[in-house]
Amino acid sequence: DAVQVERIVLVDKAWARHGVERRPHHIDPAHISDPGWPIRLSTSHADLKTPSDRRSLLRAFLSRGCPAMLLGVHLCGTLSLRAVDLFNDSPSFFFLGLKPCCLPPAFFAQRGDVFGSANGHCFAAKAVAVAGKWQRGKWVGGASRQELQRKFAVWVDNL
């Protein structure tokens, strides 16, 4: 409802910074600049994997304490973990919707990493990390489809 929502902030490190000319590697904002949108859309150049960028987002958009929802779409690898951190770091968030994408890469498991959050929940990277990648719409790597599905279920349960 446009009356109850002040604005929607689209966050990605591929947006051009405000006041900087958009270059070919930046997301083109043309598809979100329609004046007919009932809710104002704004963009923010930030990398959720960088703690200082997450703190800046909290200060810029949540410092007034207004209720907010966090929706993370197409969050590759550990980006889902950082969205959960952002959610947990602000009492203003009352809803978290995640649509994770890729599983964390195998090097996290090879190093013996353990993923954890401020609330104390942790799990071994080897339970979710896989070798391989999507290339031109096809999975190229050592993990079978069955292993990917099993690990993705574990990943989602632990987020």
Helices and strands as residue ranges (DSSP letters): E 7-12, G 29-32, E 40-45, H 51-62, E 68-75, H 79-88, E 93-100, H 107-110, E 114-116, E 122-124, G 125-127, E 133-135, E 138-140, H 145-158
